[in-house]
Amino acid sequence: MTIYLAHGFEECQVIGREVQAELTGAGVIVLNPFDRPEQPLYNKMVVDGVDFNKEVSAKIVSGDLGMIDLASGVVAIPGRTSIGTYMEIFYAAHVWRKPVFLLWLHQSLYKHPWLNHFTHYYTDQALFKRAVMGWATHNDK
């Protein structure tokens, strides 16, 4: 079983790594876009406020889409402004019809119809992890 981990830069630091460790421990292959060899350079660019040029942007996007293509499903932990995560959710769910499990950490925001339609939507971290682990261990493809 292979899962793509869609999450923003901030979410990557704690919760994304935690979910990745649990899935990996259960024998799931996790494709994390923040584990690419050039990621330290990209992280520095983000921290320094440097915009990605077209070439770097194309490399990032094509790499992310390629990983989604290979995955059986997607685990998404979007931030309020993680635009790429929302694009990945749409691509996986609508274009590929792959299951997307979403952990929504922003209790003050409403349950958006697009996210509700395209994802298995969770606001409780324990329920989210249980659903993802159950799906991953029972859909071994």
C-alpha positions as CSV (number, residue, x, y, z in Angstrom):
1,M,0.0,0.0,0.0
2,T,1.3,3.4,-1.0
3,I,-0.1,6.7,0.3
4,Y,0.7,10.2,-0.7
5,L,1.0,12.7,2.2
6,A,-0.4,16.0,1.2
7,H,0.3,18.8,3.6
8,G,1.7,22.3,3.8
9,F,5.1,23.5,4.9
10,E,4.0,24.2,8.5
11,E,2.0,21.0,8.9
12,C,4.9,19.0,7.7
13,Q,7.0,19.8,10.7
14,V,4.9,18.0,13.4
15,I,1.6,16.3,12.5
16,G,2.7,15.3,9.0
17,R,5.8,13.5,10.3
18,E,3.8,11.9,13.1
19,V,1.2,10.5,10.7
20,Q,4.0,9.4,8.3
21,A,5.8,7.5,11.2
22,E,2.6,5.7,12.2
23,L,1.8,4.6,8.6
24,T,5.4,3.5,7.9
25,G,5.3,1.6,11.2
26,A,2.3,-0.3,9.9
27,G,4.1,-1.2,6.7
28,V,2.6,1.5,4.5
29,I,4.8,3.2,1.9
30,V,4.4,7.0,2.4
31,L,5.3,9.3,-0.4
32,N,6.0,12.6,1.3
33,P,6.8,15.5,-1.0
34,F,8.9,17.1,1.7
35,D,11.3,14.1,1.6
36,R,12.8,14.9,-1.8
37,P,16.6,15.5,-2.0
38,E,16.3,19.2,-2.9
39,Q,13.8,19.9,-0.1
40,P,16.4,21.6,2.2
41,L,17.0,24.2,-0.5
42,Y,13.2,24.7,-1.0
43,N,12.8,25.1,2.8
44,K,15.4,27.8,2.9
45,M,13.7,29.6,0.1
46,V,10.4,29.6,1.9
47,V,12.0,30.7,5.2
48,D,13.9,33.5,3.4
49,G,10.8,34.6,1.5
50,V,12.2,33.8,-1.9
51,D,9.7,33.1,-4.6
52,F,10.0,29.9,-6.6
53,N,10.7,30.6,-10.3
54,K,8.8,28.9,-13.1
55,E,11.4,26.1,-13.5
56,V,11.5,25.2,-9.8
57,S,7.7,25.5,-9.6
58,A,7.3,23.1,-12.5
59,K,9.7,20.6,-11.0
60,I,7.9,20.7,-7.6
61,V,4.4,20.3,-9.2
62,S,5.3,17.6,-11.6
63,G,7.1,15.6,-8.9
64,D,4.1,15.9,-6.6
65,L,1.7,14.9,-9.3
66,G,3.9,12.0,-10.2
67,M,3.9,10.7,-6.6
68,I,0.0,11.1,-6.4
69,D,-0.2,9.0,-9.7
70,L,1.7,6.2,-7.9
71,A,-0.2,6.3,-4.7
72,S,-3.3,4.2,-3.8
73,G,-4.8,7.1,-1.9
74,V,-4.0,10.4,-0.2
75,V,-3.8,11.6,3.4
76,A,-4.3,15.3,3.5
77,I,-3.5,17.7,6.3
78,P,-4.1,21.2,4.8
79,G,-3.2,24.5,6.4
80,R,-5.4,27.5,6.0
81,T,-3.2,28.8,3.2
82,S,-1.6,25.5,1.8
83,I,-2.9,26.0,-1.7
84,G,-0.9,23.1,-3.1
85,T,-2.5,20.7,-0.7
86,Y,-6.0,21.7,-2.0
87,M,-4.8,21.3,-5.6
88,E,-3.5,17.8,-4.7
89,I,-6.8,16.9,-3.0
90,F,-8.7,17.8,-6.2
91,Y,-6.3,16.1,-8.5
92,A,-6.3,12.8,-6.5
93,A,-10.1,12.8,-5.8
94,H,-11.5,14.2,-9.0
95,V,-9.1,13.3,-11.7
96,W,-7.9,9.9,-10.4
97,R,-10.9,9.1,-8.2
98,K,-8.6,8.0,-5.4
99,P,-9.7,8.1,-1.7
100,V,-8.5,11.2,0.2
101,F,-8.6,11.2,4.0
102,L,-8.5,14.8,5.3
103,L,-7.7,16.0,8.8
104,W,-9.1,19.4,9.3
105,L,-7.3,21.2,12.1
106,H,-9.2,24.6,11.8
107,Q,-12.2,24.2,14.0
108,S,-13.2,27.8,13.6
109,L,-13.7,27.4,9.8
110,Y,-16.8,25.7,8.4
111,K,-16.8,22.4,6.6
112,H,-16.4,23.5,3.0
113,P,-18.7,21.7,0.5
114,W,-15.7,20.9,-1.8
115,L,-13.7,19.3,0.9
116,N,-16.8,17.5,2.2
117,H,-17.6,16.2,-1.3
118,F,-14.1,15.0,-2.3
119,T,-12.7,13.7,1.0
120,H,-13.3,11.5,4.0
121,Y,-13.4,14.5,6.3
122,Y,-12.2,14.3,10.0
123,T,-11.8,16.9,12.7
124,D,-10.7,14.4,15.3
125,Q,-7.1,13.3,15.0
126,A,-7.7,9.9,16.6
127,L,-10.6,9.1,14.4
128,F,-8.7,10.3,11.4
129,K,-5.7,8.0,12.2
130,R,-8.0,5.0,12.9
131,A,-9.8,5.5,9.5
132,V,-6.5,5.9,7.5
133,M,-4.9,2.9,9.2
134,G,-8.0,0.8,8.7
135,W,-8.2,1.6,5.0
136,A,-4.5,1.2,4.5
137,T,-4.3,-2.2,6.1
138,H,-7.4,-3.5,4.4
139,N,-6.8,-2.2,0.9
140,D,-3.4,-3.6,0.1
141,K,-2.8,-2.7,-3.5
